[in-house]
Each structure stands twice: as C-alpha cells, then as structure tokens.
Amino acid sequence: MSSQPIGIIGADPDQLSHLGATLQRQHDIIEGVLTTVNAALDGTTWTGPARRAFEADWHGSFRTALQKLAEAMAISGRECRARSDELRRVMGAG
C-alpha cells in the first residue's frame, strides 16, 4: 500500500493579506487608467472618423471591460483580506 500525500486546504494569512493588498493596488491602477483616458479624450481636440471609431470602442467595450476588471480586483482583494483576518482569528493569531 503506497502512501498518498494528504491534501492541505487553506492559506497562509500573511500571503493572503498581501495578495489582497496587491489586488487592491491593481484596482487603483485600473481606475487611474480609466480617469486618465477619459480626461485625455475630453481635453483633446480631435475630430473625424478615427476619433469616432476610438470613442465607439472605448465607450462600447474597452472602458466597460476595464471597469469590470477593476471591480473584480476590488472584490477579490477585499475577500482575500477578509479571509486572512478570519484565518488569523481562527488560528488565534490576531
């Protein structure tokens, strides 16, 4: 009979907390991109079909995709930090 390694389920609270903070920073960066591009578009004199095409793409899919990504990063970051806090509580380490 061969021995099988026992699967471990869980996480290191410090690593999980770090991941949560990293995801939150990425959310903030993406929000910055959204703000910067919107401000640049609003402040740029640019007319013609190329602008209309870019704005259609920006407002139609690019911005929406970035907003969804930012939201997912924020939610995941909060969840990682909450789970880290809960692990520390259960482990008696915080």
Secondary structure as UniProt FT lines:
FT   HELIX           13..42
FT   HELIX           49..57
FT   HELIX           58..62
FT   HELIX           63..91
//
